[in-house]
Amino acid sequence: MGVKKEEIVFWLERVAEVMAANREYLTELDSAIGDADHGINMHRGFDKVKASLPEYASGDIGNILKTTGMKLMSSVGGASGPLYGTCFMRSGMALAGKEELDCADLLVLLKNCTEGIVQRGKPNPGDKTMYDVWLPSVQAYEQAASENGNNVLASLQAAVQAAREGMTATIEMLAKKGRASYLGERSVGHQDPGATSSYLMLQALLDVINT
């Protein structure tokens, strides 16, 4: 089972819906340790992606992802715009010309998203950022793929489970990046909003593929 181009388009539309539904939740998380605008920014960015998708959805998967990254870069405020923008742009460039993704291709997508976040934000594991979701999800996906004969669905299920655990783990972390780091010990006890939107993004991908 591969991931068809239409499913990538459905995924991006689904992310827009999820970010709209979780706008207040993400903003509430961000109000505790950030600028209280993460939900607003994510909703605005992916709403613009969804609105403009018909213009470029006929392209290959790489182009769809790269253009999505460019849209996010120009429309999402704060640190999230450059982080998610680079995430999608890098994955798009790595998957140029693809009309369908197999298990290895999906790993390329996840790895390049993660590497884009590292390139932009320079996070380390445990810094209480979205990287604490993306890194374990990639590791879990890669391990699951090697154990289940490159089954896309099973591998992605493992990745999303790891992402959920990574998101929850940020609650007890001390923030070392971004606005949250200014709070020092007061950042402990709060779930990172960027980690949360990343988890929601990955869960949306699983939902689309598992439909």
ROFISE-756054 format. One line per field, with one value per residue (C-alpha): x, y, z; residue number from 0. Coordinates in Angstrom, 2 decimals. Layout:
<nodes>
east: (X,...)
north: (Y,...)
up: (Z,...)
pos: (NUM,...)
</nodes>
This chain:
<nodes>
east: (0.00,1.37,0.29,-1.30,-1.00,-4.70,-4.12,-1.38,-3.84,-6.51,-3.93,-3.21,-6.93,-7.40,-4.59,-6.35,-9.56,-7.71,-5.89,-9.19,-10.83,-7.88,-7.23,-8.37,-6.65,-3.30,-3.66,-4.43,-1.29,0.74,-0.69,0.97,4.51,4.51,2.87,-0.66,-0.79,0.18,-3.38,-4.18,-1.03,-1.51,-5.14,-4.33,-1.42,-3.18,-6.39,-4.41,-2.87,-6.30,-7.66,-4.77,-4.44,-6.60,-3.98,-1.19,-2.80,-2.33,1.45,3.55,3.82,7.15,5.77,2.66,4.75,7.27,4.55,2.79,6.02,6.31,2.72,3.37,6.59,4.76,1.60,2.39,3.69,6.23,8.81,6.34,6.24,9.95,10.03,7.04,7.81,11.30,9.90,7.57,9.93,12.73,10.44,9.04,12.47,13.44,10.32,10.38,8.53,6.77,3.16,2.88,4.89,5.96,7.12,10.67,9.38,7.23,10.31,12.06,9.16,9.34,13.13,13.31,10.60,12.59,15.87,14.20,13.15,16.71,18.12,15.92,15.59,18.77,16.89,18.24,16.19,14.60,14.52,10.69,10.01,8.28,11.52,10.59,7.69,9.36,12.56,10.89,8.29,11.00,12.87,9.71,8.68,12.08,12.19,8.63,9.26,12.24,10.18,6.94,8.20,7.75,4.05,3.11,0.10,1.79,4.90,2.93,0.87,4.11,5.31,2.11,2.19,5.76,4.69,1.90,4.32,6.82,4.17,3.13,6.76,7.21,5.00,7.77,10.59,12.36,12.12,15.45,14.31,12.10,9.87,9.16,12.85,12.52,10.28,12.95,11.50,8.03,7.93,7.82,4.30,3.06,2.70,4.58,2.19,4.54,4.88,1.11,0.49,3.14,1.39,-1.95,-0.35,0.99,-2.25,-4.08,-1.82,-2.57,-6.31,-6.23,-4.21,-6.27,-9.59)
north: (0.00,3.38,6.94,8.48,12.11,12.61,11.45,14.03,16.70,15.29,15.34,19.03,19.78,17.69,19.54,22.81,21.45,20.14,23.42,25.29,22.93,23.20,26.91,27.81,24.80,25.61,29.26,28.27,26.13,28.98,31.53,29.66,29.69,31.73,34.59,33.14,33.14,29.62,28.50,31.68,31.37,27.69,28.21,31.16,29.42,26.17,27.96,29.76,26.46,24.89,27.85,27.81,24.03,23.91,26.07,23.52,20.19,18.86,18.94,16.08,15.36,17.10,20.28,20.14,19.87,22.50,25.00,24.31,25.14,28.41,29.30,28.56,30.53,33.62,33.36,31.83,34.24,33.68,30.90,28.35,29.80,29.33,25.98,24.38,26.16,24.67,21.31,21.10,22.71,20.27,17.25,18.56,18.96,15.46,13.97,15.90,14.12,11.60,10.72,8.11,7.40,3.98,3.21,4.43,7.63,8.43,8.03,10.53,12.94,12.56,12.77,15.86,17.59,16.84,17.96,21.18,21.90,21.25,23.45,26.36,26.03,24.20,22.24,19.36,16.47,17.54,21.27,21.23,21.91,20.30,18.39,16.25,14.96,14.69,12.93,10.00,9.68,9.23,6.75,4.75,4.76,3.56,0.77,-0.34,-0.36,-2.66,-5.02,-5.17,-5.49,-1.83,-1.70,1.98,1.93,-0.06,2.10,5.32,4.03,3.46,6.94,8.61,6.68,7.90,11.42,11.34,10.17,12.83,15.53,14.43,14.23,17.96,18.70,17.91,19.40,22.67,24.90,25.80,27.41,30.30,32.47,29.61,29.47,32.90,31.35,28.97,26.56,28.01,26.38,22.96,21.55,22.92,21.04,22.61,24.09,23.42,19.79,19.62,21.04,18.66,15.69,16.85,17.09,13.54,12.17,13.80,11.97,8.68,9.42,10.02,6.91,4.77,5.87)
up: (0.00,-1.04,-0.36,-3.46,-4.44,-3.74,-0.16,0.31,-0.84,1.51,4.31,3.85,3.76,6.87,8.67,7.88,9.43,12.48,13.06,12.79,15.29,17.69,17.31,20.82,22.38,20.79,21.75,25.33,25.46,24.00,26.40,29.28,27.89,24.68,22.82,22.85,19.06,17.97,17.34,15.43,13.32,12.51,11.59,9.36,7.64,6.82,5.93,3.22,2.15,1.82,-0.12,-2.60,-2.98,-6.13,-7.84,-7.42,-6.45,-9.98,-9.62,-8.33,-4.61,-4.32,-5.83,-3.64,-0.48,-1.56,-2.48,0.81,2.61,0.73,1.63,5.31,5.26,4.02,6.10,9.50,12.10,14.84,14.76,13.41,9.90,9.12,10.95,9.26,6.00,5.86,6.96,3.96,1.49,2.27,2.06,-1.22,-2.78,-1.65,-3.25,-6.52,-9.33,-7.08,-7.88,-5.09,-1.93,-0.77,2.76,2.08,0.47,3.48,5.66,3.39,3.97,7.75,7.87,5.72,7.73,10.86,9.32,8.17,11.73,12.93,10.18,11.18,14.93,15.98,18.69,20.74,22.13,25.40,24.61,24.81,21.14,18.17,17.61,20.61,18.50,15.10,16.18,17.99,15.26,12.62,14.79,15.49,11.83,10.67,13.25,12.53,8.78,9.22,11.38,9.39,5.83,4.97,5.71,5.44,7.75,10.54,10.31,10.47,13.39,15.29,14.36,15.57,18.84,19.39,18.44,21.02,23.70,22.67,22.89,26.38,27.48,26.83,29.84,32.28,30.20,30.91,27.86,26.31,23.07,22.10,24.23,26.64,27.63,29.24,31.89,33.18,35.74,35.24,31.81,33.47,33.73,30.42,27.15,24.26,21.67,18.74,19.76,19.95,16.47,15.11,16.69,15.28,11.84,11.99,13.40,10.49,8.04,9.73,9.70,5.94,5.14,7.49,5.97)
pos: (0,1,2,3,4,5,6,7,8,9,10,11,12,13,14,15,16,17,18,19,20,21,22,23,24,25,26,27,28,29,30,31,32,33,34,35,36,37,38,39,40,41,42,43,44,45,46,47,48,49,50,51,52,53,54,55,56,57,58,59,60,61,62,63,64,65,66,67,68,69,70,71,72,73,74,75,76,77,78,79,80,81,82,83,84,85,86,87,88,89,90,91,92,93,94,95,96,97,98,99,100,101,102,103,104,105,106,107,108,109,110,111,112,113,114,115,116,117,118,119,120,121,122,123,124,125,126,127,128,129,130,131,132,133,134,135,136,137,138,139,140,141,142,143,144,145,146,147,148,149,150,151,152,153,154,155,156,157,158,159,160,161,162,163,164,165,166,167,168,169,170,171,172,173,174,175,176,177,178,179,180,181,182,183,184,185,186,187,188,189,190,191,192,193,194,195,196,197,198,199,200,201,202,203,204,205,206,207,208,209,210)
</nodes>
